[in-house]
């Protein structure tokens, strides 16, 4: 499948609120699933535990390196 083409992971293949599908895809272990749009603030991360293999943090979209860190 995709791994045969050198694909290493899939980034946010569903809409941000669809954590159930993220979890099913992650459990299928076809390729690692990495959240993007689902993790805009640090407070979004706990809900993603067990739903994804990783998180892609785009600092510009999240408000910068020091935003929301308190």
PDB file of N, CA, C and O in Angstrom, chain B, residues numbered from 101:
ATOM      1  N   UNK B 101       0.833  -1.187   0.000  1.00  0.00           N
ATOM      2  CA  UNK B 101       0.000   0.000   0.000  1.00  0.00           C
ATOM      3  C   UNK B 101       0.879   1.252   0.000  1.00  0.00           C
ATOM      4  O   UNK B 101       1.878   1.298  -0.719  1.00  0.00           O
ATOM      5  N   UNK B 102       0.536   2.238   0.770  1.00  0.00           N
ATOM      6  CA  UNK B 102       1.284   3.498   0.814  1.00  0.00           C
ATOM      7  C   UNK B 102       2.722   3.293   1.275  1.00  0.00           C
ATOM      8  O   UNK B 102       3.632   3.946   0.764  1.00  0.00           O
ATOM      9  N   UNK B 103       2.939   2.397   2.233  1.00  0.00           N
ATOM     10  CA  UNK B 103       4.287   2.169   2.755  1.00  0.00           C
ATOM     11  C   UNK B 103       5.217   1.702   1.641  1.00  0.00           C
ATOM     12  O   UNK B 103       6.416   1.976   1.683  1.00  0.00           O
ATOM     13  N   UNK B 104       4.687   1.009   0.658  1.00  0.00           N
ATOM     14  CA  UNK B 104       5.480   0.560  -0.474  1.00  0.00           C
ATOM     15  C   UNK B 104       5.999   1.703  -1.325  1.00  0.00           C
ATOM     16  O   UNK B 104       6.925   1.520  -2.115  1.00  0.00           O
ATOM     17  N   UNK B 105       5.420   2.865  -1.173  1.00  0.00           N
ATOM     18  CA  UNK B 105       5.845   4.060  -1.905  1.00  0.00           C
ATOM     19  C   UNK B 105       6.707   4.981  -1.041  1.00  0.00           C
ATOM     20  O   UNK B 105       7.010   6.102  -1.449  1.00  0.00           O
ATOM     21  N   UNK B 106       7.093   4.533   0.116  1.00  0.00           N
ATOM     22  CA  UNK B 106       7.942   5.321   0.994  1.00  0.00           C
ATOM     23  C   UNK B 106       7.196   6.287   1.898  1.00  0.00           C
ATOM     24  O   UNK B 106       7.816   7.133   2.542  1.00  0.00           O
ATOM     25  N   UNK B 107       5.881   6.176   1.955  1.00  0.00           N
ATOM     26  CA  UNK B 107       5.102   7.039   2.845  1.00  0.00           C
ATOM     27  C   UNK B 107       5.386   6.606   4.282  1.00  0.00           C
ATOM     28  O   UNK B 107       5.273   5.426   4.614  1.00  0.00           O
ATOM     29  N   UNK B 108       5.751   7.560   5.126  1.00  0.00           N
ATOM     30  CA  UNK B 108       6.118   7.231   6.501  1.00  0.00           C
ATOM     31  C   UNK B 108       4.978   7.401   7.497  1.00  0.00           C
ATOM     32  O   UNK B 108       4.920   6.684   8.495  1.00  0.00           O
ATOM     33  N   UNK B 109       4.074   8.337   7.241  1.00  0.00           N
ATOM     34  CA  UNK B 109       2.935   8.550   8.125  1.00  0.00           C
ATOM     35  C   UNK B 109       1.843   9.307   7.370  1.00  0.00           C
ATOM     36  O   UNK B 109       2.074   9.836   6.283  1.00  0.00           O
ATOM     37  N   UNK B 110       0.654   9.350   7.966  1.00  0.00           N
ATOM     38  CA  UNK B 110      -0.466  10.087   7.393  1.00  0.00           C
ATOM     39  C   UNK B 110      -0.829  11.196   8.370  1.00  0.00           C
ATOM     40  O   UNK B 110      -1.028  10.953   9.560  1.00  0.00           O
ATOM     41  N   UNK B 111      -0.911  12.417   7.851  1.00  0.00           N
ATOM     42  CA  UNK B 111      -1.218  13.568   8.693  1.00  0.00           C
ATOM     43  C   UNK B 111      -2.692  13.930   8.599  1.00  0.00           C
ATOM     44  O   UNK B 111      -3.195  14.263   7.526  1.00  0.00           O
ATOM     45  N   UNK B 112      -3.379  13.862   9.735  1.00  0.00           N
ATOM     46  CA  UNK B 112      -4.771  14.310   9.906  1.00  0.00           C
ATOM     47  C   UNK B 112      -5.659  13.949   8.712  1.00  0.00           C
ATOM     48  O   UNK B 112      -6.064  14.838   7.963  1.00  0.00           O
ATOM     49  N   UNK B 113      -5.968  12.661   8.521  1.00  0.00           N
ATOM     50  CA  UNK B 113      -6.759  12.255   7.364  1.00  0.00           C
ATOM     51  C   UNK B 113      -8.261  12.499   7.497  1.00  0.00           C
ATOM     52  O   UNK B 113      -9.016  12.217   6.566  1.00  0.00           O
ATOM     53  N   UNK B 114      -8.701  13.015   8.635  1.00  0.00           N
ATOM     54  CA  UNK B 114     -10.134  13.266   8.855  1.00  0.00           C
ATOM     55  C   UNK B 114     -10.323  14.656   9.454  1.00  0.00           C
ATOM     56  O   UNK B 114      -9.353  15.320   9.820  1.00  0.00           O
ATOM     57  N   UNK B 115     -11.566  15.088   9.549  1.00  0.00           N
ATOM     58  CA  UNK B 115     -11.861  16.398  10.131  1.00  0.00           C
ATOM     59  C   UNK B 115     -11.431  16.426  11.600  1.00  0.00           C
ATOM     60  O   UNK B 115     -11.432  15.382  12.253  1.00  0.00           O
ATOM     61  N   UNK B 116     -11.065  17.589  12.129  1.00  0.00           N
ATOM     62  CA  UNK B 116     -10.507  17.680  13.478  1.00  0.00           C
ATOM     63  C   UNK B 116     -11.340  17.043  14.593  1.00  0.00           C
ATOM     64  O   UNK B 116     -10.771  16.468  15.521  1.00  0.00           O
ATOM     65  N   UNK B 117     -12.642  17.128  14.529  1.00  0.00           N
ATOM     66  CA  UNK B 117     -13.480  16.614  15.613  1.00  0.00           C
ATOM     67  C   UNK B 117     -13.698  15.101  15.561  1.00  0.00           C
ATOM     68  O   UNK B 117     -14.287  14.540  16.486  1.00  0.00           O
ATOM     69  N   UNK B 118     -13.245  14.438  14.518  1.00  0.00           N
ATOM     70  CA  UNK B 118     -13.520  13.006  14.342  1.00  0.00           C
ATOM     71  C   UNK B 118     -12.429  12.143  14.981  1.00  0.00           C
ATOM     72  O   UNK B 118     -11.685  11.448  14.290  1.00  0.00           O
ATOM     73  N   UNK B 119     -12.350  12.200  16.295  1.00  0.00           N
ATOM     74  CA  UNK B 119     -11.329  11.425  17.012  1.00  0.00           C
ATOM     75  C   UNK B 119     -11.596   9.926  16.937  1.00  0.00           C
ATOM     76  O   UNK B 119     -10.656   9.132  16.988  1.00  0.00           O
ATOM     77  N   UNK B 120     -12.838   9.532  16.819  1.00  0.00           N
ATOM     78  CA  UNK B 120     -13.169   8.104  16.736  1.00  0.00           C
ATOM     79  C   UNK B 120     -12.539   7.464  15.499  1.00  0.00           C
ATOM     80  O   UNK B 120     -11.989   6.366  15.575  1.00  0.00           O
ATOM     81  N   UNK B 121     -12.622   8.153  14.365  1.00  0.00           N
ATOM     82  CA  UNK B 121     -12.004   7.613  13.145  1.00  0.00           C
ATOM     83  C   UNK B 121     -10.483   7.648  13.256  1.00  0.00           C
ATOM     84  O   UNK B 121      -9.812   6.722  12.801  1.00  0.00           O
ATOM     85  N   UNK B 122      -9.929   8.705  13.857  1.00  0.00           N
ATOM     86  CA  UNK B 122      -8.490   8.748  14.088  1.00  0.00           C
ATOM     87  C   UNK B 122      -8.052   7.531  14.895  1.00  0.00           C
ATOM     88  O   UNK B 122      -7.047   6.895  14.577  1.00  0.00           O
ATOM     89  N   UNK B 123      -8.810   7.213  15.935  1.00  0.00           N
ATOM     90  CA  UNK B 123      -8.481   6.071  16.788  1.00  0.00           C
ATOM     91  C   UNK B 123      -8.541   4.759  16.007  1.00  0.00           C
ATOM     92  O   UNK B 123      -7.646   3.923  16.132  1.00  0.00           O
ATOM     93  N   UNK B 124      -9.580   4.576  15.208  1.00  0.00           N
ATOM     94  CA  UNK B 124      -9.704   3.341  14.409  1.00  0.00           C
ATOM     95  C   UNK B 124      -8.548   3.208  13.431  1.00  0.00           C
ATOM     96  O   UNK B 124      -7.995   2.121  13.266  1.00  0.00           O
ATOM     97  N   UNK B 125      -8.181   4.299  12.787  1.00  0.00           N
ATOM     98  CA  UNK B 125      -7.057   4.259  11.844  1.00  0.00           C
ATOM     99  C   UNK B 125      -5.743   3.961  12.560  1.00  0.00           C
ATOM    100  O   UNK B 125      -4.916   3.198  12.061  1.00  0.00           O
ATOM    101  N   UNK B 126      -5.560   4.557  13.713  1.00  0.00           N
ATOM    102  CA  UNK B 126      -4.347   4.329  14.496  1.00  0.00           C
ATOM    103  C   UNK B 126      -4.258   2.867  14.931  1.00  0.00           C
ATOM    104  O   UNK B 126      -3.193   2.255  14.855  1.00  0.00           O
ATOM    105  N   UNK B 127      -5.367   2.319  15.382  1.00  0.00           N
ATOM    106  CA  UNK B 127      -5.403   0.925  15.823  1.00  0.00           C
ATOM    107  C   UNK B 127      -5.182  -0.049  14.673  1.00  0.00           C
ATOM    108  O   UNK B 127      -4.692  -1.157  14.891  1.00  0.00           O
ATOM    109  N   UNK B 128      -5.534   0.346  13.455  1.00  0.00           N
ATOM    110  CA  UNK B 128      -5.350  -0.523  12.288  1.00  0.00           C
ATOM    111  C   UNK B 128      -3.875  -0.717  11.950  1.00  0.00           C
ATOM    112  O   UNK B 128      -3.514  -1.685  11.281  1.00  0.00           O
ATOM    113  N   UNK B 129      -3.027   0.192  12.407  1.00  0.00           N
ATOM    114  CA  UNK B 129      -1.565   0.092  12.217  1.00  0.00           C
ATOM    115  C   UNK B 129      -1.142  -0.047  10.755  1.00  0.00           C
ATOM    116  O   UNK B 129      -0.161  -0.728  10.454  1.00  0.00           O
ATOM    117  N   UNK B 130      -1.878   0.595   9.849  1.00  0.00           N
ATOM    118  CA  UNK B 130      -1.487   0.586   8.437  1.00  0.00           C
ATOM    119  C   UNK B 130      -0.274   1.493   8.254  1.00  0.00           C
ATOM    120  O   UNK B 130       0.732   1.098   7.666  1.00  0.00           O
ATOM    121  N   UNK B 131      -0.385   2.694   8.761  1.00  0.00           N
ATOM    122  CA  UNK B 131       0.696   3.683   8.805  1.00  0.00           C
ATOM    123  C   UNK B 131       0.482   4.513  10.064  1.00  0.00           C
ATOM    124  O   UNK B 131      -0.652   4.612  10.534  1.00  0.00           O
ATOM    125  N   UNK B 132       1.516   5.107  10.623  1.00  0.00           N
ATOM    126  CA  UNK B 132       1.311   5.998  11.760  1.00  0.00           C
ATOM    127  C   UNK B 132       0.390   7.167  11.386  1.00  0.00           C
ATOM    128  O   UNK B 132       0.477   7.717  10.289  1.00  0.00           O
ATOM    129  N   UNK B 133      -0.476   7.524  12.305  1.00  0.00           N
ATOM    130  CA  UNK B 133      -1.415   8.634  12.125  1.00  0.00           C
ATOM    131  C   UNK B 133      -0.928   9.794  12.997  1.00  0.00           C
ATOM    132  O   UNK B 133      -0.700   9.630  14.195  1.00  0.00           O
ATOM    133  N   UNK B 134      -0.774  10.965  12.378  1.00  0.00           N
ATOM    134  CA  UNK B 134      -0.271  12.141  13.087  1.00  0.00           C
ATOM    135  C   UNK B 134      -1.339  13.234  13.060  1.00  0.00           C
ATOM    136  O   UNK B 134      -1.814  13.623  11.993  1.00  0.00           O
ATOM    137  N   UNK B 135      -1.706  13.722  14.235  1.00  0.00           N
ATOM    138  CA  UNK B 135      -2.694  14.799  14.339  1.00  0.00           C
ATOM    139  C   UNK B 135      -2.079  16.118  13.910  1.00  0.00           C
ATOM    140  O   UNK B 135      -0.885  16.353  14.092  1.00  0.00           O
ATOM    141  N   UNK B 136      -2.898  16.961  13.347  1.00  0.00           N
ATOM    142  CA  UNK B 136      -2.479  18.301  12.951  1.00  0.00           C
ATOM    143  C   UNK B 136      -3.564  19.269  13.393  1.00  0.00           C
ATOM    144  O   UNK B 136      -3.418  19.940  14.415  1.00  0.00           O
ATOM    145  N   UNK B 137      -4.639  19.349  12.643  1.00  0.00           N
ATOM    146  CA  UNK B 137      -5.723  20.287  12.953  1.00  0.00           C
ATOM    147  C   UNK B 137      -6.405  19.991  14.284  1.00  0.00           C
ATOM    148  O   UNK B 137      -7.035  20.879  14.857  1.00  0.00           O
ATOM    149  N   UNK B 138      -6.295  18.770  14.785  1.00  0.00           N
ATOM    150  CA  UNK B 138      -6.918  18.407  16.058  1.00  0.00           C
ATOM    151  C   UNK B 138      -6.131  18.928  17.258  1.00  0.00           C
ATOM    152  O   UNK B 138      -6.636  18.910  18.380  1.00  0.00           O
ATOM    153  N   UNK B 139      -4.906  19.389  17.035  1.00  0.00           N
ATOM    154  CA  UNK B 139      -4.063  19.864  18.137  1.00  0.00           C
ATOM    155  C   UNK B 139      -3.590  21.284  17.862  1.00  0.00           C
ATOM    156  O   UNK B 139      -2.508  21.494  17.315  1.00  0.00           O
ATOM    157  N   UNK B 140      -4.402  22.245  18.244  1.00  0.00           N
ATOM    158  CA  UNK B 140      -4.056  23.652  18.050  1.00  0.00           C
ATOM    159  C   UNK B 140      -3.542  24.249  19.355  1.00  0.00           C
ATOM    160  O   UNK B 140      -2.689  25.136  19.337  1.00  0.00           O
ATOM    161  N   UNK B 141      -4.052  23.773  20.481  1.00  0.00           N
ATOM    162  CA  UNK B 141      -3.627  24.242  21.804  1.00  0.00           C
ATOM    163  C   UNK B 141      -3.135  23.048  22.613  1.00  0.00           C
ATOM    164  O   UNK B 141      -3.490  21.904  22.331  1.00  0.00           O
ATOM    165  N   UNK B 142      -2.320  23.326  23.614  1.00  0.00           N
ATOM    166  CA  UNK B 142      -1.819  22.220  24.441  1.00  0.00           C
ATOM    167  C   UNK B 142      -2.958  21.494  25.143  1.00  0.00           C
ATOM    168  O   UNK B 142      -2.826  20.318  25.482  1.00  0.00           O
ATOM    169  N   UNK B 143      -4.060  22.171  25.362  1.00  0.00           N
ATOM    170  CA  UNK B 143      -5.207  21.532  26.014  1.00  0.00           C
ATOM    171  C   UNK B 143      -5.921  20.535  25.103  1.00  0.00           C
ATOM    172  O   UNK B 143      -6.740  19.749  25.580  1.00  0.00           O
ATOM    173  N   UNK B 144      -5.626  20.550  23.799  1.00  0.00           N
ATOM    174  CA  UNK B 144      -6.227  19.594  22.863  1.00  0.00           C
ATOM    175  C   UNK B 144      -5.556  18.219  22.943  1.00  0.00           C
ATOM    176  O   UNK B 144      -6.145  17.214  22.544  1.00  0.00           O
ATOM    177  N   UNK B 145      -4.347  18.181  23.450  1.00  0.00           N
ATOM    178  CA  UNK B 145      -3.548  16.958  23.388  1.00  0.00           C
ATOM    179  C   UNK B 145      -4.100  15.796  24.223  1.00  0.00           C
ATOM    180  O   UNK B 145      -4.119  14.671  23.722  1.00  0.00           O
ATOM    181  N   UNK B 146      -4.545  16.001  25.454  1.00  0.00           N
ATOM    182  CA  UNK B 146      -5.028  14.847  26.231  1.00  0.00           C
ATOM    183  C   UNK B 146      -6.137  14.043  25.539  1.00  0.00           C
ATOM    184  O   UNK B 146      -6.182  12.820  25.671  1.00  0.00           O
ATOM    185  N   UNK B 147      -7.015  14.705  24.818  1.00  0.00           N
ATOM    186  CA  UNK B 147      -8.107  13.998  24.130  1.00  0.00           C
ATOM    187  C   UNK B 147      -7.597  13.148  22.970  1.00  0.00           C
ATOM    188  O   UNK B 147      -8.319  12.282  22.474  1.00  0.00           O
ATOM    189  N   UNK B 148      -6.373  13.384  22.538  1.00  0.00           N
ATOM    190  CA  UNK B 148      -5.813  12.633  21.405  1.00  0.00           C
ATOM    191  C   UNK B 148      -5.011  11.411  21.834  1.00  0.00           C
ATOM    192  O   UNK B 148      -4.611  10.608  20.992  1.00  0.00           O
ATOM    193  N   UNK B 149      -4.774  11.263  23.132  1.00  0.00           N
ATOM    194  CA  UNK B 149      -4.030  10.100  23.614  1.00  0.00           C
ATOM    195  C   UNK B 149      -4.791   8.833  23.244  1.00  0.00           C
ATOM    196  O   UNK B 149      -5.973   8.689  23.556  1.00  0.00           O
ATOM    197  N   UNK B 150      -4.102   7.928  22.584  1.00  0.00           N
ATOM    198  CA  UNK B 150      -4.717   6.682  22.137  1.00  0.00           C
ATOM    199  C   UNK B 150      -5.412   6.792  20.790  1.00  0.00           C
ATOM    200  O   UNK B 150      -5.877   5.790  20.248  1.00  0.00           O
ATOM    201  N   UNK B 151      -5.487   8.006  20.244  1.00  0.00           N
ATOM    202  CA  UNK B 151      -6.145   8.226  18.953  1.00  0.00           C
ATOM    203  C   UNK B 151      -5.154   8.438  17.817  1.00  0.00           C
ATOM    204  O   UNK B 151      -5.502   8.260  16.649  1.00  0.00           O
ATOM    205  N   UNK B 152      -3.926   8.816  18.149  1.00  0.00           N
ATOM    206  CA  UNK B 152      -2.915   9.105  17.128  1.00  0.00           C
ATOM    207  C   UNK B 152      -1.550   8.596  17.596  1.00  0.00           C
ATOM    208  O   UNK B 152      -1.336   8.325  18.777  1.00  0.00           O
ATOM    209  N   UNK B 153      -0.644   8.477  16.638  1.00  0.00           N
ATOM    210  CA  UNK B 153       0.716   8.057  16.956  1.00  0.00           C
ATOM    211  C   UNK B 153       1.626   9.242  17.242  1.00  0.00           C
ATOM    212  O   UNK B 153       2.692   9.075  17.836  1.00  0.00           O
ATOM    213  N   UNK B 154       1.222  10.426  16.830  1.00  0.00           N
ATOM    214  CA  UNK B 154       2.040  11.606  17.033  1.00  0.00           C
ATOM    215  C   UNK B 154       1.251  12.867  16.746  1.00  0.00           C
ATOM    216  O   UNK B 154       0.101  12.820  16.307  1.00  0.00           O
ATOM    217  N   UNK B 155       1.894  13.997  17.003  1.00  0.00           N
ATOM    218  CA  UNK B 155       1.258  15.292  16.776  1.00  0.00           C
ATOM    219  C   UNK B 155       2.225  16.182  16.016  1.00  0.00           C
ATOM    220  O   UNK B 155       3.389  16.314  16.394  1.00  0.00           O
ATOM    221  N   UNK B 156       1.740  16.788  14.950  1.00  0.00           N
ATOM    222  CA  UNK B 156       2.520  17.740  14.169  1.00  0.00           C
ATOM    223  C   UNK B 156       2.167  19.134  14.677  1.00  0.00           C
ATOM    224  O   UNK B 156       1.048  19.609  14.484  1.00  0.00           O
ATOM    225  N   UNK B 157       3.121  19.777  15.321  1.00  0.00           N
ATOM    226  CA  UNK B 157       2.873  21.108  15.875  1.00  0.00           C
ATOM    227  C   UNK B 157       3.383  22.154  14.894  1.00  0.00           C
ATOM    228  O   UNK B 157       4.579  22.214  14.607  1.00  0.00           O
ATOM    229  N   UNK B 158       2.484  22.970  14.384  1.00  0.00           N
ATOM    230  CA  UNK B 158       2.841  24.072  13.499  1.00  0.00           C
ATOM    231  C   UNK B 158       2.757  25.347  14.322  1.00  0.00           C
ATOM    232  O   UNK B 158       1.670  25.867  14.578  1.00  0.00           O
ATOM    233  N   UNK B 159       3.905  25.839  14.728  1.00  0.00           N
ATOM    234  CA  UNK B 159       3.954  26.967  15.649  1.00  0.00           C
ATOM    235  C   UNK B 159       3.210  28.187  15.138  1.00  0.00           C
ATOM    236  O   UNK B 159       2.576  28.896  15.920  1.00  0.00           O
ATOM    237  N   UNK B 160       3.275  28.439  13.859  1.00  0.00           N
ATOM    238  CA  UNK B 160       2.600  29.609  13.298  1.00  0.00           C
ATOM    239  C   UNK B 160       1.090  29.506  13.520  1.00  0.00           C
ATOM    240  O   UNK B 160       0.443  30.488  13.882  1.00  0.00           O
ATOM    241  N   UNK B 161       0.542  28.327  13.303  1.00  0.00           N
ATOM    242  CA  UNK B 161      -0.903  28.125  13.471  1.00  0.00           C
ATOM    243  C   UNK B 161      -1.303  28.152  14.944  1.00  0.00           C
ATOM    244  O   UNK B 161      -2.431  28.521  15.273  1.00  0.00           O
ATOM    245  N   UNK B 162      -0.389  27.764  15.832  1.00  0.00           N
ATOM    246  CA  UNK B 162      -0.682  27.690  17.255  1.00  0.00           C
ATOM    247  C   UNK B 162      -0.414  28.992  17.998  1.00  0.00           C
ATOM    248  O   UNK B 162      -0.641  29.065  19.206  1.00  0.00           O
ATOM    249  N   UNK B 163       0.057  30.002  17.313  1.00  0.00           N
ATOM    250  CA  UNK B 163       0.274  31.297  17.945  1.00  0.00           C
ATOM    251  C   UNK B 163       1.707  31.567  18.366  1.00  0.00           C
ATOM    252  O   UNK B 163       1.971  32.546  19.065  1.00  0.00           O
ATOM    253  N   UNK B 164       2.635  30.717  17.955  1.00  0.00           N
ATOM    254  CA  UNK B 164       4.044  30.944  18.278  1.00  0.00           C
ATOM    255  C   UNK B 164       4.561  30.019  19.352  1.00  0.00           C
ATOM    256  O   UNK B 164       3.798  29.273  19.966  1.00  0.00           O
ATOM    257  N   UNK B 165       5.847  30.070  19.574  1.00  0.00           N
ATOM    258  CA  UNK B 165       6.501  29.140  20.488  1.00  0.00           C
ATOM    259  C   UNK B 165       6.091  29.331  21.948  1.00  0.00           C
ATOM    260  O   UNK B 165       6.113  28.365  22.711  1.00  0.00           O
ATOM    261  N   UNK B 166       5.723  30.526  22.356  1.00  0.00           N
ATOM    262  CA  UNK B 166       5.383  30.775  23.753  1.00  0.00           C
ATOM    263  C   UNK B 166       3.881  30.848  23.983  1.00  0.00           C
ATOM    264  O   UNK B 166       3.454  30.994  25.129  1.00  0.00           O
ATOM    265  N   UNK B 167       3.087  30.755  22.971  1.00  0.00           N
ATOM    266  CA  UNK B 167       1.634  30.860  23.120  1.00  0.00           C
ATOM    267  C   UNK B 167       1.068  29.692  23.907  1.00  0.00           C
ATOM    268  O   UNK B 167       1.420  28.539  23.656  1.00  0.00           O
ATOM    269  N   UNK B 168       0.204  29.981  24.843  1.00  0.00           N
ATOM    270  CA  UNK B 168      -0.546  28.965  25.571  1.00  0.00           C
ATOM    271  C   UNK B 168       0.327  28.030  26.398  1.00  0.00           C
ATOM    272  O   UNK B 168      -0.106  26.919  26.704  1.00  0.00           O
ATOM    273  N   UNK B 169       1.521  28.430  26.766  1.00  0.00           N
ATOM    274  CA  UNK B 169       2.437  27.552  27.499  1.00  0.00           C
ATOM    275  C   UNK B 169       2.320  27.706  29.022  1.00  0.00           C
ATOM    276  O   UNK B 169       2.950  26.948  29.759  1.00  0.00           O
ATOM    277  N   UNK B 170       1.568  28.621  29.483  1.00  0.00           N
ATOM    278  CA  UNK B 170       1.487  28.868  30.928  1.00  0.00           C
ATOM    279  C   UNK B 170       0.660  27.851  31.634  1.00  0.00           C
ATOM    280  O   UNK B 170       0.498  27.925  32.852  1.00  0.00           O
TER     281      UNK B 170
END
